[in-house]
Amino acid sequence: MCEANAYIYENGEERLYLESVDILRPEGDRIYLRNLFGEQKELKGRIKEISLLSHKIVLERVE
């Protein structure tokens, strides 16, 4: 499988935001995520880093 876990980078730390992300779609200043189980989340932010080898997505909130 090729899903990844999404993390929020805040205060110098990464916190798990959503596991098994299947879809990540930037929509203007927002990021839409959906995982394999149908759970959906959306946040105002930006992509900080994606590591395909580690199956890891790091996001940052934008105010």
C-alpha positions as CSV (number, residue, x, y, z in Angstrom):
1,M,0.0,0.0,0.0
2,C,1.1,3.5,-0.6
3,E,-0.7,5.5,2.0
4,A,1.1,7.9,4.4
5,N,0.5,9.4,7.8
6,A,0.0,13.1,8.0
7,Y,1.5,15.2,10.8
8,I,1.0,18.8,11.9
9,Y,4.2,20.7,12.7
10,E,3.7,23.0,15.6
11,N,6.0,24.5,18.2
12,G,9.0,22.5,16.9
13,E,7.2,19.2,17.1
14,E,5.3,16.9,14.8
15,R,1.9,15.6,16.0
16,L,-0.1,12.9,14.2
17,Y,-3.0,14.5,12.4
18,L,-4.4,11.6,10.2
19,E,-3.3,8.0,9.6
20,S,-3.4,6.1,6.3
21,V,-3.9,9.2,4.1
22,D,-5.1,8.1,0.7
23,I,-5.9,11.6,-0.8
24,L,-4.3,14.9,-0.2
25,R,-5.6,17.8,-2.2
26,P,-4.6,21.5,-1.9
27,E,-7.6,23.8,-2.4
28,G,-6.4,27.4,-2.2
29,D,-5.1,28.1,1.2
30,R,-6.7,24.9,2.6
31,I,-5.6,21.2,2.5
32,Y,-8.1,18.4,2.2
33,L,-7.2,14.9,3.4
34,R,-9.1,11.6,3.3
35,N,-7.8,8.3,4.6
36,L,-8.5,4.7,3.6
37,F,-11.3,4.4,6.2
38,G,-13.3,7.4,4.7
39,E,-12.3,9.8,7.5
40,Q,-11.9,13.4,6.1
41,K,-10.1,16.4,7.5
42,E,-9.4,19.9,6.2
43,L,-7.1,22.6,7.5
44,K,-5.9,26.0,6.6
45,G,-2.2,25.4,6.0
46,R,0.6,24.4,3.7
47,I,2.6,21.3,2.9
48,K,6.0,21.5,4.7
49,E,7.4,18.2,3.6
50,I,6.5,14.9,2.0
51,S,8.7,11.9,2.3
52,L,7.6,9.2,-0.1
53,L,10.1,6.7,1.2
54,S,9.0,7.2,4.8
55,H,5.2,7.5,3.9
56,K,5.1,10.7,5.8
57,I,3.4,14.1,5.2
58,V,4.2,17.1,7.3
59,L,1.8,20.1,7.3
60,E,1.9,23.5,8.9
61,R,-1.1,25.6,9.9
62,V,-1.3,29.1,8.4
63,E,-3.3,31.7,10.2
